[in-house]
Amino acid sequence: MANLTTNRSIAAVCLSLVFGGASAHAILFFDDFNAGANPLWENNQGSWAASGGVYSAASPSSFPNALSALPFELTDFEVEFDIENVQDGGIWLRSADVPSTAVGRSGVLLVAGPSGGDLYWHIVTDGTGYGSILNTANGVFTPGVSDPHLRVTVVGDTYSVFVDGSPTAATTLTTTQFSSGQVALYDFSAQTFDNFALVPEPSALGLVVLAGGAACWLRRRR
């Protein structure tokens, strides 16, 4: 545990490889929150903290959006994470800070849990509001009961989300609105996040490394 704590205090690029079939991808960042939240989490809004091995906002909200971003500027990438007690929250993709606006963020927002356990998307262009609910997958979860694992891919203009290991996307979104940006977790309920992994596509890895340091700690998801 001492070595893990020491590693968490140092921003360093993780070059560990995860092999899937004939391809290999570098895991840029991993956090299981067992020793607290990695200091790379920006805790932008909502007083985020890790407790009991999970991560959430102490003050969840929608306006302004309670979010915690990572400092990587990404183009194509994949993220995986668990949501415990899914209710209302999600993840920002290719997002950016928009100070002094109602939302406080622009980008693509994937929302999981509300309205009967749905999955859907928002395209937020200027931080003044969320706009339309897009491409809803109805009844994917049981709010307050389900603990889903989500895998989200962002490739070109297509955003896709896969639930609990399914090879078929539960819902997809296509938009040319954003070419790159940050990943950020969003919380508007008592749900929590765990086992967060970020894998950039090989073409995007160089951009991320040049943009700043990275840190990851590898552990197999439970």
N, C-alpha and C positions, 0 to 999 in steps of 0.2 A: 504493500500500500504506500510506503514511503516513496518508492520510485515512481509510482503513478502520480502522486501529488507533485513531485518534483517536475515530472514531464508536463503536467498541466500548467505549470508556471512559465513554461518556455514556449514561445511561438516558433514552430519548426515545421518544415514541409515533411509530410509523411509520404514515403515512397513505397509503402507496403503494397503488394499486388494481390488482387483477388482474381482468380482464374475462373472463367465460365466458358466451357467449351474450348474453342480455339482462340478466344479473345482474352485480353487482359486489360484491366482498368485500375487505375490508382485511386484508392480511397483518400480523398483530400482531408476529410474531417469526420470524426466519429465522437459521439458523446452519449454515455449511458447514465450520466448524472449521479452515479453512485458515490462520487467524491465531491459533490457539488457541481455547479454549472461551470463549464469551461469559460475562462475569461474572455474568449473571443466573442461570446454572445454580447451584443451591444445593449440589450435591455432598454430599448428605445422608449417604450411607453407601457405602464402597467405594473412596474415594480416586480419583475420576474425573479424567481429564485428556485433552486432545486431543494427538495426535501423528500426523504424517503426513497431516493433513487428516481424521482420523476421531476418534471419541470413545468411550471405554470406561472401565470400572472397573479400576483396578490390582489390586483385591482383590474379584473377583466372588463373590457369595454369595447364598444363598436365605434363610438364617436367621442374622443379620438380612438383610433384603432390601437388596442393593446397588443404590441408586437415586440419581438426580439429578433434582430437580424444578425447575420454573419457578414463579415467585412469583405467577402469575395465578389468580384464583378464577373458574372458568369454568362456564357452564351448558351451552349447546349450542355445538359447535365441531367443527373438522376438523383432523387432523394428518396430515402426510405425512413419510416419512423412508425412508432406505435402511438396510438391514442388510447388512454385508459378512461373508461366511463364517458365515452363520447357524447357530447351534448351540443356544443356550438363553438366552433373555432376552425382553424385550418392553417393554410400556408400561403405566403406571398411568393411569387415567382417572377424573376426578372423585374424586380421592384426597386424603387428609389424613394428617398425621403423627400417629402413636399411640406416644408415647415409652414406653420400658421394656417393650415387648412383644416376642414372638418374631419377628414379621414387621417391626414398626415402622411399619406403614402400614395404612390402610383404604381401600377403594374398589374399583373394577373393575380387574382386572389381565388384560391380554391377553398370553399367552405364545406365542412363536414358536420353532420349531426342534426341541425335544426329542422323544423317543419316536417316531423315524422321520420327523421333519420335519412334525410336526403344528402346528396352530393351535388354541388353546382359551382359555377364560375361567375366571377365579376371581372370586367375590364375597367380599371380605374385609371383615368387619363390625367386628372389634374388635382386629385385629392379633395375635391369639393363634394363628392358623393360617390356611391357605389354603382350607380347605373342599373341596368337590367340584370335579372337573374338569368343565366345562360346554361343551356344544355343540362338540365336537371336529370339526375338518376334518382328515382323515387324509392324510398323505403329500403335503402342499403343497410342501415343500422337500426338498432333499437336504442333510442336515446336514453342515456343514463344506465345502460346495461352492457352494450357492446364494447369490446376492447379491440378495435380493428388495427391491422397493420396495413399501411398505405405505401405504395411505391408510385412515385410521380416522375414521369419523364418529360423533358422539354427538348425537342429536336426540331430545328428549323422554326416553322410557324405553328407547330402542333404541340399541344399540351395534353397529356394523357394520365389517368390515374387508375391503378390496379389495386384491388382490395383482397387482402388475405391470400396472396399468392396466386390469384387467378391470372391466367395468361391472356384474358380478354379484358380490355379496358372497360371500367364501369361507365366512364364518360370521357369525352375528348373535347377540346376546344381548338379552333384554328383562328389565329389572328396575326397580322403583321405589325401590330401596334408597338411592340417592344422587341429590341434586338438583344439586349443584355440587361443585367441588373443583379440585385442581391436576392438571396433566399431569406425569409423571415417567418417565424412562427406567429400565429394569431390566436388569441384567447378571448372568448366572450362567455365563459361559463366556468363550471367547476371541474371540467375535464383537465387531464394532464398529458404530457408528452414524455416519451422514453425512446431510447435506442435509435438516435438520430444519426444517419449516415449520408454523406454527400459525396457523389462520384461525378466529376466532370467528364465529358466526352474527351477523348485524346486530343482533339483539335483545340479544345478550350483550356486544357491544363496549363499550357505555357502562359496564357493570359492571366490566369489566376495566380500562378507563382510570381509573375512579375508584379502583380498588383499588391502583393503583400505576403507576410508569413502565414503559414497554416499549421494546424496542429490536429493530430488525431490519435486515438487510442483504440486499438482493434480488440473486439470481443465478439464472439458469436452471439447473435440475437437469441434470447431465450425462447 
